[in-house]
Amino acid sequence: MNKKFTYKERFSYFFDNTLAAGTVAIIGWLAIFSLLIVLFSTAVIVALNLKPIDADDMSFAEAFWQSFMRTLDPGTVAGDEGWPFRVLSIIVTIGGILILSTLIGTLTTGLEKKLSDLRKGRSKIIESDHTLILGWSPKIFTIINELIIANENQKSPRIVVLADRDKALMDDELRAYIKERKNTKIICRTGSTLDVNDLDVVDPHRAKSIIVLSPKNDFADISVIKTVLAITNSRQRRAGKYHIVAEIKDPKNLEAAHLVGRDEAIFVYSGQLIAQVTAQACRQSGLSVVYTELLDFQGDEIYFKAEPALVGKSYKEAIFAYPHSSVMGLLKGSGQVLLNPEMESVIEEGDEIIAIAEDDDTIVMSQQSFEVDKTALSTAQVQPHQQEKTLILGWSDKVASIVGELDKYVTPGSEVMIVDKDKELEVRCEPFVGELTNQQLRFFDGDITNRLTLERVDITAYDNLILLGDTDTGIQQADAKTLIALLHIRNISDESGITFNVVSEMFDQKNRELAEVTKADDYIVSDNLASLMLSQLSENAQLKKVFDQLFGAKGSEIYLKPATDYVQAGAEVNFYTILHAAAAKGQTALGYRRAADAYDVEKMYGVTVNPAKAALLTVDKADKVIVLAED
């Protein structure tokens, strides 16, 4: 037989539940107790006709008011006369004191809890058109710094961060690394990027763009894919498409990621990006500076613009139409990106030009005529490509990708030497050796931190040097080996008078700062590249197709070619003349590099991207022209 609960037990249960509801419920009970005390006092005064000596009889309303005042102000009782009235007033006043003190304690506790919750970063944001960053990694500082620059011309921009970290800790780290926030406000919230309820706190459905960072664990890609899925499959998802940019570590997971993200998410495989840039930058001094200029938000960036006035005109006419912007390709109405298309390609309705400019409002056509100095054009024969020797010092899981990328660019008969203290080095390379068509692989078992090893392999005999770190030994140890080897290489360079084009891989930001020197030939490659690309893609998703072509071996890429291939050494020409000479070869000129300024950091190591076309420059035989070309 079921036991029947007493009214006392039921009331106790109800009372406990309401108290557990929090501060508001407690204040409600205090208000009820106060009302009961005042009503009890009022009833006694009216029933017993209690009043101060020589005072008139009190009505119910007056008795209620006098009792209410005594619950709020203990000093009121001091003026009472007549002991019966005084005793009742004292009882009411003591009850009021107890209730008021409890109320103050309750409010204090509630306020402290609210402040604690705010410090924990659990309160919901009320923002729209914000940039949302999900997750936390060292890349976040570069990304936020870049977004701050990109937001300079925006009104009240907001960056919201959600990560499974303490909010106070996130705020402290951001203050340490983000020195200047300008007009951008950064808001941090604590929570799991995989939890739908935590995601609702940062309102991804109103965000302008979403960046998903890869966590540091063995299931990083799974976490990224599940985060994208939690957004796109949310019951509260918005009607329009999301703009999501996410980072993937393992290429085997790209197919699954694309199935989840469909046309709403762009995935960046950072390992491939680093391999592509490493392979290209080690072969061309100064190319790293060009890439940095295009990937960061300082200086010039890549923009898209519809230009009705160019419809029906050729691509060649378009590259001469902008005195302060450099046209580099076309975005067709179908969505296809063409970098450095055929010069006679016709611009059609719905096409957009792809241009390098300081800002989108500086892409302005000019109707003024320009001059091309055809007498200064070069008649020299272009030198054929030579076989190249590349030296890779150290081992990394990117070796196969880097060697594979190099094989797409070098001429047949080229060579790659891999040096590391590993007797199984040749066995590690067996899976990809058979795929190489233009290079021969050689191996040397030695410690790259030992100068004697570097002297034995004769690093001065190599055209390209690549330093890699193996994170399996730990980030700090990998960076330490790279740094020591780099110091030996620089010392050998100083002693021999030979300048090496070195690309080094480092993982820790502080170690990169230690290793950096004022040389464009000495480039530190890292996950910072992925950070820059994630920032750019979060602002414009169309750039993904542009970057895929720029960094890939198919189609046109950026080259720094001898200026004497285009104009005569010693000639004083404007950039229109160089543009004309490059166009005659089926290439698009984007800038130049002055050899005299190659070591001047203030002058971007001599690199100028998107120069004013009418400005004159005197060409030195050692100068380079930056072009988009297929070879």
C-alpha positions in Angstrom: 0.0 0.0 0.0 1.4 3.4 -1.0 2.2 5.7 1.9 0.3 9.0 2.0 2.3 12.1 2.6 1.3 14.6 5.2 0.6 18.2 4.4 3.7 19.1 6.4 5.9 16.8 4.3 4.3 18.1 1.1 4.9 21.7 2.2 8.5 21.0 3.2 9.1 19.4 -0.2 7.6 22.4 -2.0 9.6 24.8 0.2 12.9 23.0 -0.5 12.3 23.0 -4.2 11.6 26.7 -4.3 14.7 27.5 -2.3 16.8 25.4 -4.7 15.5 27.6 -7.5 17.9 30.3 -6.5 18.1 34.0 -5.4 14.8 35.1 -6.9 12.8 32.3 -5.1 14.5 33.2 -1.8 13.6 36.9 -2.2 10.0 35.8 -3.0 9.8 33.8 0.3 11.3 36.8 2.2 8.6 39.0 0.7 5.9 36.6 1.8 7.3 36.4 5.4 7.5 40.2 5.6 3.9 40.5 4.4 2.7 37.9 7.0 4.5 39.8 9.8 3.0 43.1 8.7 -0.5 41.6 8.4 -0.2 39.9 11.9 0.9 43.2 13.5 -1.9 45.1 11.7 -4.5 42.6 12.9 -3.3 42.8 16.5 -3.3 46.6 16.4 -6.8 46.8 15.0 -8.2 44.0 17.2 -6.8 45.2 20.5 -6.9 48.9 19.6 -3.2 49.3 20.3 -1.8 52.8 19.8 0.8 55.1 21.2 -0.3 57.2 24.3 -2.5 60.2 23.4 -2.7 59.0 19.7 -5.9 58.6 17.7 -7.3 55.2 16.9 -5.7 53.6 13.8 -7.5 52.5 10.8 -6.5 49.2 9.1 -4.5 51.1 6.4 -2.7 53.3 9.0 -1.9 50.2 11.2 -0.6 48.4 8.1 1.6 51.4 7.2 3.0 51.8 10.8 3.8 48.1 10.9 5.5 48.1 7.5 7.7 51.1 8.5 8.9 49.2 11.6 10.0 46.2 9.5 12.1 48.5 7.3 13.5 51.0 9.9 14.5 49.9 13.4 14.8 53.5 14.5 11.0 54.0 14.2 10.4 52.1 17.4 12.3 54.6 19.5 9.5 57.1 19.3 6.7 54.7 20.4 4.9 55.2 23.7 2.9 52.7 25.7 4.3 49.3 26.6 1.7 47.2 24.8 2.4 49.0 21.5 6.1 49.1 22.2 6.3 45.3 22.7 4.4 44.6 19.4 6.6 47.2 17.6 9.8 45.5 18.9 8.6 42.1 17.8 7.8 43.5 14.3 11.1 45.3 14.2 13.1 42.2 15.1 11.3 40.2 12.4 12.1 43.0 9.9 15.8 43.0 10.9 16.0 39.2 10.4 14.3 39.4 7.0 16.3 42.4 5.9 19.6 40.9 6.9 18.7 37.6 5.2 17.7 39.7 2.0 21.1 41.5 2.0 22.9 38.1 2.4 20.9 36.6 -0.4 21.5 39.5 -2.7 25.3 39.4 -1.9 25.5 35.7 -2.6 23.5 36.0 -5.8 25.6 38.9 -7.0 28.8 36.9 -6.2 27.5 33.9 -8.1 26.6 36.0 -11.1 30.0 37.6 -11.1 31.6 34.1 -10.8 29.5 32.9 -13.7 30.6 35.9 -15.8 34.2 35.1 -14.9 33.7 31.5 -16.0 32.4 32.8 -19.4 29.1 31.0 -19.3 26.7 34.0 -20.2 25.1 34.1 -23.6 26.4 36.7 -26.0 24.1 39.1 -27.9 26.0 39.8 -31.1 25.5 39.5 -34.8 27.9 39.6 -37.8 30.8 38.7 -35.5 33.8 36.4 -36.3 33.5 33.3 -34.2 36.7 31.3 -33.3 36.0 27.8 -32.0 38.9 26.1 -30.1 42.2 27.2 -28.9 45.7 26.8 -30.2 48.9 28.9 -30.7 47.5 29.9 -34.1 44.8 32.0 -32.4 47.1 34.9 -31.7 48.1 35.4 -35.3 44.5 34.9 -36.5 43.2 37.5 -34.1 46.0 40.0 -34.9 45.2 39.6 -38.6 41.4 40.0 -38.1 42.0 43.2 -36.0 43.9 44.7 -39.0 41.1 43.5 -41.4 38.5 45.1 -39.2 40.0 48.6 -39.1 37.4 50.0 -41.5 34.5 48.1 -39.9 32.0 49.6 -37.4 32.1 48.0 -34.0 33.7 44.6 -35.1 33.5 41.7 -32.6 35.6 38.6 -32.3 34.1 35.8 -30.1 36.2 32.9 -28.9 34.7 29.6 -27.5 37.2 27.2 -26.0 37.3 24.6 -23.2 39.6 26.8 -21.1 39.2 29.1 -18.2 37.9 32.5 -19.4 40.2 34.4 -17.1 43.2 32.5 -18.5 42.2 33.2 -22.1 41.7 36.9 -21.3 45.2 37.0 -19.7 46.9 35.3 -22.7 45.2 37.5 -25.2 46.2 40.6 -23.3 49.8 39.3 -23.3 49.9 38.6 -27.1 47.5 41.0 -28.5 49.1 44.4 -27.8 46.7 46.6 -29.8 43.0 45.8 -30.4 42.1 49.1 -32.2 38.4 49.1 -32.7 37.8 45.4 -32.3 36.3 43.9 -29.2 37.3 40.4 -28.2 34.8 38.3 -26.2 35.8 34.9 -24.6 33.5 32.2 -23.5 34.2 28.8 -21.8 32.6 25.7 -23.2 33.0 22.6 -25.4 32.9 23.2 -29.2 31.2 19.8 -29.4 28.4 20.7 -27.1 25.3 22.2 -28.8 24.3 24.0 -25.6 27.7 25.6 -25.3 27.7 26.6 -29.0 24.4 28.4 -28.4 26.1 30.6 -25.9 28.2 32.2 -28.7 25.4 32.1 -31.2 27.1 30.7 -34.3 23.9 31.2 -36.3 24.4 34.9 -36.4 28.1 34.9 -37.0 29.6 36.4 -40.1 32.2 33.7 -40.3 33.3 30.8 -38.2 36.9 29.5 -37.7 37.4 26.0 -36.3 40.9 25.4 -34.9 42.3 21.9 -34.6 42.9 20.9 -30.9 46.1 19.2 -29.8 45.1 15.6 -29.3 45.1 12.3 -31.1 41.5 12.8 -32.4 41.9 16.4 -33.6 40.3 16.0 -37.0 37.3 14.1 -35.5 36.8 17.0 -33.1 36.9 19.5 -36.0 34.4 17.5 -38.1 32.0 17.0 -35.1 32.1 20.7 -34.4 31.2 21.6 -38.0 28.4 19.0 -37.8 27.1 20.4 -34.6 26.7 23.8 -36.3 25.3 22.8 -39.7 22.9 20.2 -38.3 21.7 22.3 -35.4 17.9 22.5 -34.9 18.4 26.3 -34.7 20.5 26.6 -37.8 19.9 29.6 -40.0 18.2 29.5 -43.3 21.2 30.8 -45.3 24.6 29.1 -45.7 27.3 29.3 -43.1 30.8 30.6 -43.8 33.0 28.1 -41.9 36.8 27.7 -42.2 38.3 24.7 -40.5 41.7 23.2 -40.1 42.5 19.5 -40.9 45.7 17.7 -39.8 45.4 14.4 -41.7 44.6 14.4 -45.5 42.8 11.0 -45.1 40.1 12.9 -43.2 39.5 15.5 -45.9 36.9 13.5 -47.7 34.8 12.9 -44.6 35.2 16.6 -43.7 33.9 17.7 -47.1 30.9 15.4 -46.8 30.0 17.0 -43.5 30.8 20.6 -44.5 29.4 20.4 -48.0 29.4 23.9 -49.6 29.3 25.6 -46.2 32.8 24.8 -44.9 36.3 25.2 -46.3 39.0 22.9 -44.9 42.7 23.9 -44.8 45.2 21.1 -44.7 48.1 22.9 -43.0 50.6 20.1 -43.7 50.2 20.4 -47.5 50.3 24.2 -47.4 53.6 24.1 -45.5 55.0 21.5 -47.9 54.0 23.6 -51.0 55.4 26.9 -49.6 58.6 25.1 -48.5 59.2 23.6 -51.9 58.6 26.9 -53.7 60.4 29.2 -51.3 63.6 27.2 -51.0 64.1 27.5 -54.8 63.5 31.3 -55.0 65.0 33.9 -52.8 62.4 36.5 -51.8 59.3 34.4 -52.7 58.5 34.0 -49.0 58.2 37.8 -48.6 55.8 37.8 -51.6 53.6 35.1 -50.0 53.6 36.8 -46.7 52.5 40.1 -48.3 49.6 38.3 -50.0 48.5 36.3 -47.0 48.6 38.9 -44.2 46.3 41.9 -44.0 49.1 44.5 -43.8 49.9 46.2 -47.1 48.3 44.7 -50.2 45.8 41.8 -50.4 43.8 40.0 -53.1 40.3 41.3 -54.0 37.6 40.5 -56.4 35.7 43.2 -58.3 33.0 43.3 -61.0 34.0 45.8 -63.7 31.2 46.3 -66.3 33.4 48.7 -68.2 35.8 45.8 -69.0 33.1 43.5 -70.5 34.0 42.6 -74.0 37.7 43.6 -73.5 40.7 41.2 -73.3 42.6 40.2 -70.2 45.6 42.0 -71.5 43.6 45.3 -71.7 42.5 44.7 -68.1 46.1 44.4 -66.6 46.9 47.8 -68.0 43.7 49.5 -66.9 44.5 50.0 -63.2 47.4 52.3 -62.3 47.4 51.4 -58.6 46.2 47.8 -58.6 47.7 44.6 -60.2 45.2 42.4 -62.0 46.3 38.8 -61.7 43.3 36.8 -63.0 39.6 36.4 -63.6 36.8 34.9 -61.6 34.4 33.6 -64.2 30.6 33.8 -63.7 30.6 30.0 -63.4 32.9 30.3 -60.3 36.0 29.1 -62.1 39.2 31.0 -61.1 41.7 31.7 -63.9 45.1 33.0 -62.8 47.2 34.5 -65.6 44.8 33.4 -68.4 45.5 33.8 -72.1 46.2 37.4 -72.8 43.4 37.5 -75.4 40.8 35.9 -73.1 37.6 38.0 -73.3 36.0 39.3 -70.1 32.3 38.3 -70.2 29.2 39.5 -68.4 29.3 38.2 -64.8 33.1 37.9 -64.7 35.1 39.6 -62.0 38.7 40.6 -62.0 41.1 39.3 -59.4 43.5 42.1 -58.3 46.1 42.9 -55.7 45.4 46.2 -54.1 45.9 48.1 -50.9 42.2 48.2 -50.3 39.1 47.4 -52.4 38.3 51.1 -52.9 41.7 51.6 -54.5 40.8 49.3 -57.5 39.9 52.2 -59.8 40.2 52.2 -63.6 42.1 55.0 -65.3 41.3 56.5 -68.7 44.7 58.2 -69.0 47.1 57.0 -71.6 50.4 55.4 -70.7 53.7 54.9 -72.4 55.7 51.7 -73.0 59.4 52.2 -73.7 59.9 49.5 -76.4 63.5 50.5 -76.9 64.3 49.3 -73.4 62.8 45.8 -74.0 65.2 43.0 -73.6 66.4 40.9 -76.5 68.4 38.5 -74.3 67.7 34.8 -74.6 66.1 33.2 -71.6 68.4 30.8 -69.9 67.3 27.2 -69.7 66.5 25.6 -66.3 69.4 23.9 -64.7 69.4 20.7 -62.6 69.1 21.5 -58.9 70.5 20.0 -55.7 68.4 20.2 -52.6 69.6 19.3 -49.1 67.0 18.4 -46.5 68.4 18.4 -42.9 66.4 16.5 -40.4 63.2 14.4 -40.6 59.6 15.3 -40.5 56.3 13.7 -41.5 56.2 16.3 -44.3 59.3 15.0 -46.1 57.3 12.9 -48.6 55.0 15.9 -49.4 58.0 18.4 -49.7 60.0 16.0 -52.0 56.9 15.4 -54.0 56.2 19.1 -54.5 59.9 19.7 -55.4 59.6 17.0 -58.1 56.9 19.0 -59.9 59.2 22.0 -60.3 62.8 20.8 -60.9 64.3 19.6 -64.1 65.1 15.9 -64.7 68.4 14.8 -63.2 68.0 16.9 -60.0 69.0 15.5 -56.7 67.7 15.5 -53.1 70.0 14.6 -50.2 68.3 13.8 -46.8 70.5 14.0 -43.7 69.4 12.6 -40.3 70.8 10.4 -37.6 68.6 7.5 -38.5 69.8 4.1 -39.9 66.2 3.5 -41.1 66.1 6.7 -43.2 66.2 4.9 -46.5 63.4 2.5 -45.4 61.2 5.5 -44.4 61.5 6.9 -47.9 60.7 3.7 -49.8 56.9 4.4 -50.1 57.4 7.6 -52.2 60.8 7.0 -54.0 59.1 5.2 -56.9 56.8 8.2 -57.5 59.7 10.6 -58.3 60.4 11.4 -61.9 62.8 14.3 -61.9 64.9 13.7 -58.8 67.3 11.2 -57.3 67.2 10.5 -53.6 70.4 10.2 -51.6 70.8 9.6 -47.8 73.4 10.5 -45.2 73.3 9.2 -41.6 74.5 12.0 -39.4 73.7 14.4 -36.6 72.5 17.7 -38.2 73.5 19.6 -35.0 77.1 18.6 -35.5 79.0 21.0 -37.7 81.3 18.2 -38.9 78.2 16.5 -40.4 77.4 19.7 -42.4 81.0 19.9 -43.6 81.1 16.3 -44.7 77.9 16.6 -46.8 79.4 19.9 -48.2 76.3 22.2 -47.9 78.0 24.8 -50.1 77.4 22.4 -53.1 73.6 22.6 -52.7 71.3 25.1 -54.3 68.4 24.8 -51.8 68.5 24.0 -48.1 65.6 22.8 -46.0 65.7 22.3 -42.2 63.0 20.2 -40.7 62.0 19.2 -37.2 60.5 15.9 -35.9 57.7 16.6 -33.4 57.8 13.0 -32.3 60.8 14.0 -30.1 58.8 17.0 -28.6 58.4 20.5 -30.0 61.1 22.1 -27.9 63.7 19.4 -28.7 62.8 19.6 -32.4 63.2 23.4 -32.4 66.4 23.2 -30.5 68.0 20.8 -33.2 66.8 23.1 -36.0 68.1 26.2 -34.2 71.6 24.7 -33.6 71.8 23.5 -37.2 70.7 26.9 -38.5 73.3 28.7 -36.5 76.0 26.4 -38.0 74.7 27.1 -41.5 74.8 30.8 -41.0 78.3 30.6 -39.6 79.4 28.5 -42.6 77.7 31.1 -44.9 79.6 34.0 -43.3 83.0 32.2 -43.5 82.6 31.0 -47.1 80.9 34.2 -48.4 78.2 32.0 -50.0 74.5 33.0 -49.4 72.2 30.0 -48.8 68.5 30.1 -49.5 67.4 28.4 -46.3 63.8 27.4 -45.3 63.6 26.2 -41.7 60.6 24.6 -39.9 59.9 25.7 -36.3 56.9 25.1 -34.2 57.1 27.4 -31.1 56.5 31.1 -31.6 59.2 32.1 -29.1 61.7 29.9 -30.9 60.8 31.4 -34.2 61.5 34.9 -32.9 64.9 33.7 -31.6 65.8 32.2 -35.0 64.6 35.1 -37.3 67.2 37.3 -38.9 66.9 40.2 -41.4 67.3 38.1 -44.5 64.7 37.1 -47.1 66.9 34.1 -48.0 66.5 32.8 -44.4 62.8 31.9 -44.1 61.2 30.3 -41.0 58.2 28.3 -42.1 55.6 27.2 -39.5 51.9 26.8 -38.7 51.8 30.6 -38.9 51.1 30.1 -42.7 48.0 28.2 -41.8 46.9 31.0 -39.4 47.3 33.6 -42.1 45.3 31.5 -44.6 42.5 30.8 -42.1 42.3 34.5 -41.5 42.1 35.4 -45.2 39.5 32.7 -45.9 37.3 33.8 -43.0 37.0 37.2 -44.7 36.6 35.9 -48.3 35.8 32.2 -49.1 36.5 32.7 -52.8 40.2 33.1 -52.0 40.5 29.3 -51.5 40.4 28.7 -55.3 43.1 31.4 -55.8 45.4 30.0 -53.1 44.9 26.4 -54.4 46.3 27.6 -57.8 49.0 29.8 -56.4 50.5 27.2 -54.1 49.8 24.2 -56.4 52.0 23.0 -59.2 49.2 23.1 -61.8 48.5 26.3 -63.7 50.3 29.5 -63.0 52.4 30.2 -59.9 54.5 33.1 -58.7 58.1 33.3 -59.9 60.9 35.7 -59.4 62.6 35.9 -62.8 65.7 37.9 -63.8 64.7 41.5 -64.7 67.0 41.3 -67.8 64.6 38.7 -69.3 62.2 41.6 -69.7 64.1 44.9 -70.0 67.7 45.9 -70.5 70.0 46.3 -67.5 70.5 50.0 -66.7 67.3 51.1 -68.4 65.0 53.6 -66.6 61.5 52.4 -67.2 58.0 52.5 -65.7 56.2 49.3 -64.7 53.9 49.5 -67.7 57.0 48.6 -69.8 57.8 45.6 -67.6 54.1 44.6 -67.7 54.2 44.8 -71.5 57.3 42.7 -71.7 55.9 40.0 -69.4 52.5 40.0 -71.3 54.4 39.3 -74.5 55.7 36.1 -72.8 52.2 35.1 -71.6 53.0 36.2 -68.1 51.5 38.7 -65.6 53.9 41.0 -63.8 53.0 41.7 -60.2 56.0 43.5 -58.9 59.8 43.4 -58.6 62.7 42.8 -56.2 65.6 45.3 -56.0 68.9 43.4 -55.3 70.4 46.5 -53.6 67.7 46.3 -50.9 67.7 42.5 -50.5 68.8 42.8 -46.8 66.9 45.9 -45.8 63.9 44.8 -43.7 62.5 48.4 -43.8 62.2 48.0 -47.6 60.7 44.5 -47.4 64.0 42.9 -48.5 63.7 44.8 -51.8 60.3 43.2 -52.7 57.6 45.5 -54.0 54.3 43.9 -54.8 51.7 46.0 -56.8 53.9 49.0 -57.6 52.6 52.3 -59.0 52.8 51.6 -62.7 53.7 55.1 -63.8 56.7 55.4 -61.3 60.1 55.1 -62.9 62.8 52.6 -61.8 66.3 51.9 -63.0 66.8 48.2 -63.5 69.9 46.4 -62.2 71.1 43.2 -63.8 70.6 41.4 -60.4 67.0 42.6 -60.0 64.1 40.3 -60.3 60.6 40.7 -61.7 57.7 39.0 -59.8 55.4 37.3 -62.3 52.6 34.8 -62.6 53.7 32.2 -65.1 53.3 28.5 -65.8 57.0 27.9 -65.8 
